[in-house]
Amino acid sequence: MHICTHTHIAPIGRAGETSEYLRLSIDGLGTKSDWSSTDFVNHYFNGGGRGVTFTQIGHSQKIISAFIDRRSKALKGQIASAARSARGGSVSYSFENTYDMKGIVFSIGDTTISGSFSGKSVEQNGIIELSGSLDLYLDDEFADPLNVGVEVDDYRPGSILYDNIHKPLNDYLRGRIGLPTSGPQRLGIRDGTPYAMTGTWSGSAEGRIYADPSRSQYTR
């Protein structure tokens, strides 16, 4: 699977003037079937803390497609600005941001994606041609099976988590199925082992942009 985002702009001004474009391509997205939310939780309880990659569990394409949808315009502008600063020669740019992925993969929630561009550029007659490699990274941890912002791993009576999270949730779940909120049966959350969730993607960026940012669609 391959993602490519490529935008052209028609020539501006004099006949024969060069048009702008900047293309981002991401490879190696994988095709494995997606884990369900239950799979994430089951691995928390039964996986012994073994880390997983998004290629293995099948969400690689969803995550990076969402990232490209949200960030491609800004990322192109940032790479273009780095190329203008270089004015020929080596170009490098690093980035990092946090994204809400609950609507894409609920069990991932908020996660940080970082990356870098490294390449070269040549400037001639007000045009910069650039090309190079694009690398993206995601390094996260599944430690919150309830998605309530805290890992529920200590539910002893008298503990803060038990009194404020586990017991109210336990009583709520019992009430939902018609059981009294106290008694020998417990519907509580047993503790599991957090595990790493990682992703790496590689690709490329190449294009031809105006050296003058006031004439360009690619600006920071």
ROVEXMI-755640 format. One line per 3 residues: for each residue x, y, z of N, C-alpha, C. Coordinates in steps of 0.001 Angstrom, whole numbers. Layout:
X,Y,Z,X,Y,Z,X,Y,Z; ...;
# end
This chain:
849,-1189,0,0,0,0,880,1232,0; 449,2269,-712,1264,3459,-915,352,4680,-882; 756,5704,-149,10,6958,-117,841,8021,-816;
222,8739,-1714,901,9821,-2407,-9,11033,-2414; 507,12163,-2005,-252,13398,-2067,507,14362,-2955; -116,14789,-4032,576,15538,-5078,-319,16671,-5537;
153,17902,-5399,-631,19061,-5776,109,19857,-6835; -559,20190,-7934,2,21064,-8956,-677,22417,-8896; 40,23439,-9291,-558,24746,-9466,-232,25218,-10873;
-1199,25788,-11546,-999,26196,-12928,52,27286,-13015; 749,27399,-14158,1747,28453,-14327,1143,29830,-14089; 1952,30708,-13517,1511,32051,-13189,2305,33043,-14042;
1645,33996,-14633,2361,35092,-15271,2829,34766,-16673; 4104,34924,-16935,4635,34840,-18284,4495,33444,-18870; 4344,33394,-20196,4244,32110,-20882,5500,31296,-20637;
5313,30013,-20407,6439,29120,-20202,6976,29111,-18787; 6392,29898,-17896,6858,29932,-16513,6584,28595,-15838; 7533,28142,-15023,7457,26834,-14400,6333,26775,-13370;
5597,25677,-13350,4556,25484,-12350,5135,24842,-11099; 4447,25052,-9987,4865,24514,-8697,4224,23167,-8433; 4948,22317,-7708,4345,21115,-7144,5213,20637,-5991;
4606,19913,-5080,5325,19280,-3978,4584,18002,-3629; 5280,16885,-3729,4676,15565,-3571,5251,14873,-2331; 4362,14332,-1484,4754,13486,-354,4278,12068,-633;
5154,11096,-464,4795,9698,-678,5198,8880,539; 4300,8007,998,4557,7143,2151,4384,5696,1716; 5368,4844,2033,5331,3435,1649,5207,2545,2884;
5041,1259,2649,5103,255,3704,4003,335,4718; 2742,449,4267,1632,619,5197,1064,-698,5714; 1326,-1795,5056,831,-3087,5520,-614,-3341,5137;
-1013,-4623,5169,-2367,-5001,4771,-3038,-5936,5772; -2405,-6206,6908,-2964,-7132,7886,-4306,-6629,8419; -5204,-7570,8784,-6513,-7193,9328,-6353,-6400,10625;
-7258,-5448,10840,-7183,-4581,12013,-7523,-5313,13302; -6807,-4952,14377,-7222,-5354,15710,-8493,-4601,16080; -9375,-5270,16790,-10544,-4610,17357,-10177,-4040,18725;
-11073,-3246,19309,-10838,-2724,20655,-10667,-3863,21652; -11404,-4949,21450,-11275,-6122,22325,-9891,-6729,22219; -9326,-6756,21022,-7972,-7301,20849,-6947,-6495,21644;
-7089,-5156,21624,-6169,-4318,22400,-6259,-4653,23883; -7482,-4775,24396,-7674,-5051,25819,-7203,-6462,26168; -7515,-7439,25326,-7068,-8815,25583,-5549,-8893,25666;
-4872,-8151,24803,-3408,-8185,24837,-2884,-7520,26112; -3594,-6524,26600,-3214,-5881,27866,-3263,-6882,29011; -4280,-7743,28995,-4432,-8711,30071,-3622,-9987,29861;
-3408,-10357,28619,-2833,-11683,28339,-1523,-11658,27558; -1070,-10476,27139,120,-10415,26288,1434,-10337,27016; 1404,-10242,28338,2645,-10218,29103,3513,-9007,28837;
2920,-7924,28355,3699,-6712,28110,4434,-6692,26790; 4206,-7703,25938,4905,-7749,24651,4435,-6605,23755; 5390,-5834,23243,5064,-4712,22381,4553,-5155,21022;
3797,-4286,20369,3258,-4574,19038,3555,-3394,18125; 3598,-3668,16827,3737,-2606,15837,2407,-2458,15108; 2181,-1277,14569,926,-1038,13880,843,-1785,12551;
1978,-2152,12002,1955,-3016,10822,1450,-4398,11205; 1881,-4911,12363,1451,-6230,12821,-38,-6278,13119; -557,-5237,13761,-1952,-5280,14219,-2909,-4629,13231;
-2370,-4063,12155,-3211,-3709,11021,-3776,-2318,10968; -3273,-1382,11789,-3818,-33,11757,-2871,966,11098; -1826,471,10477,-815,1347,9897,-1399,2294,8860;
-2195,1749,7962,-2753,2574,6889,-3716,3624,7433; -4582,3234,8376,-5543,4177,8945,-4852,5357,9616; -3818,5051,10401,-3150,6090,11170,-2435,7075,10255;
-1650,6555,9324,-852,7456,8502,-1722,8191,7495; -2810,7574,7058,-3736,8282,6164,-4371,9460,6899; -4743,9254,8169,-5311,10344,8966,-4276,11447,9174;
-3036,11055,9424,-1968,12038,9593,-1792,12875,8325; -1748,12219,7165,-1566,12938,5902,-2748,13869,5642; -3967,13389,5921,-5145,14227,5717,-5067,15510,6546;
-4565,15373,7779,-4552,16515,8695,-3334,17417,8519; -2194,16828,8134,-953,17576,8220,-221,17794,6902; -686,17226,5790,108,17304,4562,330,18750,4121;
-713,19593,4189,-555,20979,3746,480,21709,4592; 364,21587,5921,1317,22253,6801,2719,21681,6636; 2830,20357,6499,4137,19725,6367,4823,20147,5072;
4059,20236,3990,4643,20717,2734,5168,22137,2890; 4400,22981,3571,4848,24347,3787,6118,24414,4614; 6234,23553,5618,7410,23547,6472,8644,23043,5722;
8466,22002,4912,9581,21493,4106,10012,22542,3089; 9043,23210,2456,9360,24264,1489,10131,25400,2153; 9719,25790,3361,10407,26864,4074,11844,26470,4413;
12036,25200,4793,13386,24715,5084,14252,24754,3826; 13655,24410,2676,14404,24445,1424,14777,25883,1047; 13881,26820,1284,14196,28223,987,15325,28731,1888;
15335,28296,3129,16401,28708,4046,17744,28139,3617; 17729,26919,3074,18967,26271,2646,19534,26933,1394; 18644,27390,478,19067,28063,-759,20083,27234,-1532;
19766,25977,-1718,20685,25075,-2402,21497,24290,-1390; 21755,23028,-1669,22507,22183,-746,21583,21336,108; 22065,20948,1275,21328,20031,2141,20138,20722,2793;
19040,19945,2925,17829,20438,3579,17425,19432,4644; 17112,19904,5840,16626,19002,6892,15557,19716,7697; 14598,18924,8153,13521,19481,8965,12945,18372,9826;
12750,18658,11126,12166,17690,12058,10869,18253,12622; 9954,17351,12968,8652,17803,13451,8093,16786,14449; 7174,17254,15279,6514,16397,16270,5230,17072,16705;
4162,16296,16803,2903,16851,17257,2031,15728,17808; 1040,16101,18639,114,15128,19214,-1226,15233,18508; -1825,14075,18222,-3065,14019,17460,-4089,13160,18193;
-5342,13575,18114,-6445,12800,18670,-6867,11768,17631; -6583,10495,17904,-6877,9421,16957,-8065,8571,17395; -8796,9008,18421,-9901,8176,18913,-10913,7888,17810;
-11157,8862,16943,-12103,8640,15860,-11566,7755,14760; -10250,7504,14765,-9621,6642,13762,-9417,5246,14327; -8735,5157,15458,-8539,3889,16191,-8753,4228,17663;
-9922,3888,18192,-10324,4335,19527,-9294,3980,20591; -8737,2789,20522,-7830,2327,21574,-6498,3060,21581; -6195,3813,20530,-4959,4580,20499,-5154,5929,21182;
-6301,6568,20965,-6583,7848,21610,-5640,8940,21144; -5143,9755,22088,-4177,10798,21762,-2797,10175,21612; -2115,10515,20541,-805,9921,20318,88,10928,19624;
1390,10749,19785,2367,11669,19214,3032,11033,17996; 3042,11782,16915,3731,11359,15695,4846,12355,15431; 6039,11843,15255,7190,12688,14954,7809,12230,13639;
8715,13026,13124,9331,12649,11865,10402,13618,11440; 10961,13327,10269,12023,14186,9748,12076,14081,8233; 12517,15170,7616,12822,15196,6190,14298,15499,6039;
14955,14771,5153,16369,15008,4879,16589,14891,3380; 17128,15931,2776,17295,15885,1331,18239,16947,816; 18052,17287,-439,18911,18275,-1089,18057,19192,-1945;
18605,20347,-2260,17873,21314,-3077,18831,22022,-4024; 18261,22497,-5112,19013,23284,-6088,18150,24481,-6459; 18730,25679,-6405,17989,26891,-6755,18526,27478,-8051;
17609,27808,-8955,18008,28420,-10216,16847,29238,-10767; 17135,30486,-11128,16141,31361,-11742,14853,31481,-10916; 15018,31585,-9608,13863,31773,-8743,13063,30516,-8458;
13563,29372,-8874,12896,28086,-8649,13810,27196,-7817; 13241,26545,-6819,13986,25566,-6005,13454,24173,-6312; 14332,23297,-6732,13987,21884,-6886,14529,21133,-5680;
13687,20299,-5077,14096,19591,-3862,13652,18138,-3912; 14387,17291,-3231,14022,15883,-3111,14721,15316,-1889; 14127,14284,-1305,14746,13663,-142,13844,12633,494;
14279,12106,1623,13567,11044,2325,12728,11622,3457; 11599,10988,3701,10672,11381,4752,10459,10187,5667; 10704,10363,6962,10551,9285,7937,9591,9727,9037;
8667,8824,9408,7666,9110,10430,7748,8054,11533; 7479,8479,12776,7579,7584,13923,6390,7793,14863; 5913,6707,15416,4900,6756,16471,5353,5807,17569;
5440,6319,18782,5880,5517,19934,4900,5767,21064; 4041,4788,21355,2973,4978,22328,2926,3762,23249; 1997,3807,24223,1834,2709,25174,349,2510,25448;
-67,1264,25471,-1436,944,25880,-1397,607,27364; -1937,1540,28185,-1900,1351,29639,-3207,1752,30292; -4228,1987,29493,-5481,2539,30013,-6664,1850,29329;
-6999,617,29721,-8051,-125,29017,-9420,529,29078; -9652,1408,30047,-10947,2087,30144,-10992,3379,29338; -9813,3800,28862,-9702,5079,28158,-10254,6231,29010;
-9895,6204,30313,-10334,7268,31219,-9162,8130,31666; -8002,7918,31088,-6863,8768,31388,-6001,8286,32533; -6238,7088,33040,-5418,6551,34112,-5403,5037,33990;
-4264,4430,34276,-4171,2971,34255,-4751,2426,35553; -5765,1594,35437,-6433,1045,36623,-5734,-255,37006; -4707,-147,37860,-3932,-1334,38189,-3831,-1562,39699;
-4509,-731,40484,-4481,-892,41938,-5896,-650,42452; -6644,-1747,42693,-8023,-1555,43136,-8261,-2206,44491; -7277,-2097,45357,-7455,-2592,46722,-8403,-1674,47476;
-9291,-2234,48295,-10168,-1380,49110,-9345,-371,49906; -9791,856,49877,-9082,1917,50572,-8125,2695,49696; -7780,2167,48516,-6886,2899,47626,-7664,3984,46889;
-6946,4991,46407,-7597,6094,45695,-8281,5585,44439; -7609,4709,43684,-8198,4200,42448,-9426,3345,42739; -9357,2547,43783,-10507,1701,44115,-11710,2553,44497;
-11509,3502,45403,-12624,4293,45927,-13214,5236,44885; -12351,5778,44006,-12809,6826,43101,-13067,6363,41672; -12512,5226,41294,-12695,4761,39919,-13262,3353,39872;
-12543,2417,40505,-12943,1026,40355,-14314,732,40966; -14523,1127,42226,-15791,814,42873,-16982,1498,42199; -16909,2807,41885,-18044,3403,41168,-18320,2746,39825;
-17256,2398,39100,-17471,1741,37811,-18043,347,38005; -17539,-359,39001,-18036,-1696,39287,-19540,-1651,39631; -19922,-692,40469,-21329,-554,40839,-22182,-170,39627;
-21640,692,38778,-22382,1111,37583,-22631,-85,36655; -21595,-890,36455,-21741,-2054,35574,-22727,-3064,36160; -22681,-3260,37460,-23626,-4176,38094,-25052,-3670,37916;
-25246,-2361,38086,-26572,-1797,37913,-27082,-1941,36493; -26173,-1872,35498,-26581,-1964,34103,-27178,-3332,33770; -26759,-4373,34497,-27282,-5712,34200,-28252,-6192,35282;
-28691,-5264,36135,-29734,-5590,37090,-29266,-6232,38370; -27971,-6209,38666,-27461,-6769,39912,-27361,-5675,40971; -27467,-6050,42241,-27277,-5048,43297,-25843,-4528,43272;
-25642,-3368,43861,-24322,-2748,43804,-23371,-3232,44884; -23734,-4271,45580,-22804,-4904,46519,-23140,-6382,46574; -22171,-7178,46908,-22412,-8612,46953,-21156,-9370,46600;
-21240,-10700,46596,-20039,-11495,46361,-19528,-11422,44916; -20401,-11155,43970,-19962,-11122,42581,-19342,-9772,42259; -18186,-9812,41642,-17504,-8581,41268,-17368,-8538,39750;
-17651,-7379,39192,-17444,-7175,37767,-16270,-6233,37544; -15324,-6282,38425,-14233,-5313,38412,-13227,-5539,37306; -12254,-4664,37303,-11209,-4672,36301,-9976,-5293,36907;
-9526,-6393,36338,-8301,-6978,36852,-7114,-6286,36201; -5970,-6355,36867,-4822,-5620,36361,-4163,-6379,35221; -3564,-5620,34313,-2850,-6174,33187,-1477,-5545,33099;
-799,-5757,31970,543,-5234,31776,555,-4273,30599; 922,-3013,30822,1021,-2072,29700,1998,-2583,28648; 1765,-2202,27409,2663,-2637,26330,2861,-1513,25323;
4021,-1554,24695,4382,-530,23719,3640,-757,22408; 3251,356,21763,2672,329,20419,3508,1280,19569; 4147,763,18547,5066,1576,17761,4752,1478,16276;
5144,2496,15570,4994,2506,14123,6124,3287,13483; 6618,2791,12371,7615,3516,11583,7187,3468,10126; 7313,4600,9470,6956,4694,8055,8042,5480,7341;
8306,5117,6111,9286,5849,5318,8677,6223,3981; 9224,7244,3384,8724,7691,2096,9645,8742,1528; 9080,9650,759,9890,10658,100,9101,11938,-88;
9824,12992,-344,9242,14280,-710,10054,14837,-1869; 9369,15349,-2868,10067,15958,-3990,9176,17022,-4607; 9799,18020,-5210,8992,19055,-5817,9794,20169,-6433;
9050,21147,-6903,9604,22349,-7516,8778,23514,-7002; 9412,24418,-6290,8688,25495,-5624,9324,26838,-5955; 8559,27905,-5794,9087,29245,-5968,9967,29622,-4781;
11115,30196,-5068,11993,30662,-4000,11375,31820,-3231; 10553,32605,-3898,9864,33724,-3272,8567,33210,-2637; 8475,33177,-1306,7274,32612,-669,5997,33387,-980;
6117,34676,-1338,4929,35453,-1642,4257,35001,-2930; 4971,34246,-3754,4414,33742,-5005,3967,32285,-4875; 4223,31680,-3738,4073,30232,-3591,2829,29844,-2798;
2295,28675,-3139,1226,28088,-2335,1789,27284,-1177; 3095,27088,-1138,3748,26292,-89,4508,27226,844; 3884,27582,1948,4516,28451,2935,4241,27920,4328;
5091,28281,5247,4951,27816,6631,3690,28404,7261;
# end
